[in-house]
Each structure stands twice: as C-alpha cells, then as structure tokens.
Amino acid sequence: MTVTKETEGKFPKIKTIFKAQDLGGWDEIQKKFFDEGAIFDKIRAKKS
C-alpha cells in the first residue's frame, strides 16, 4: 500500500498550490515574514 492510500483519508485535499511569486517573490516574503520585527518575530514574542 502506498503512503498516499494510507493517509488520504486523514488529511483534507490540497485545493490550491501557490508559488513564492504569488506572494510577491522571495524579497517580499523575507521582508514581510522574516526581517527584524516582522510577523515571525511577533509570533515568537507572543509565545514567550
């Protein structure tokens, strides 16, 4: 039995696949999510 057959009923089907370009490209992703004070830092601050 393949992994797909074993797990297909456990998770919802993926309806949309996107690329980095759909989010503005890697430069925009870096700035929005990972630069100093961006979303990732805000999430980490809430967990601390």
C-alpha positions as CSV (number, residue, x, y, z in Angstrom):
1,M,0.0,0.0,0.0
2,T,1.4,3.4,-0.8
3,V,1.7,6.3,1.6
4,T,-1.0,8.2,-0.4
5,K,-3.5,5.4,0.1
6,E,-2.7,5.1,3.8
7,T,-3.1,8.8,4.6
8,E,-5.5,10.2,2.1
9,G,-8.5,10.0,4.5
10,K,-6.6,11.6,7.4
11,F,-6.0,15.0,5.8
12,P,-8.0,17.4,3.7
13,K,-7.2,17.5,0.0
14,I,-5.0,20.4,-1.1
15,K,-7.0,22.7,-3.3
16,T,-4.5,25.5,-4.0
17,I,-0.8,25.3,-4.6
18,F,1.0,28.6,-4.8
19,K,4.5,29.8,-5.7
20,A,6.6,32.4,-4.0
21,Q,5.9,34.7,-6.8
22,D,2.2,34.6,-5.9
23,L,3.2,36.1,-2.6
24,G,5.3,38.9,-4.2
25,G,8.5,37.0,-4.6
26,W,11.2,36.0,-2.1
27,D,12.3,39.6,-1.4
28,E,8.7,40.4,-0.3
29,I,8.3,37.2,1.7
30,Q,11.6,37.9,3.5
31,K,10.6,41.5,4.3
32,K,7.0,40.6,5.4
33,F,7.7,37.5,7.4
34,F,11.3,37.2,8.5
35,D,13.0,40.6,8.7
36,E,13.6,42.1,12.1
37,G,10.2,42.9,13.7
38,A,8.2,41.2,11.0
39,I,5.5,38.6,11.5
40,F,7.8,35.7,12.7
41,D,9.2,37.9,15.4
42,K,5.7,39.0,16.5
43,I,4.6,35.3,16.8
44,R,7.7,34.4,18.8
45,A,7.1,37.3,21.1
46,K,3.6,36.2,21.9
47,K,4.8,32.7,22.8
48,S,7.5,33.9,25.2
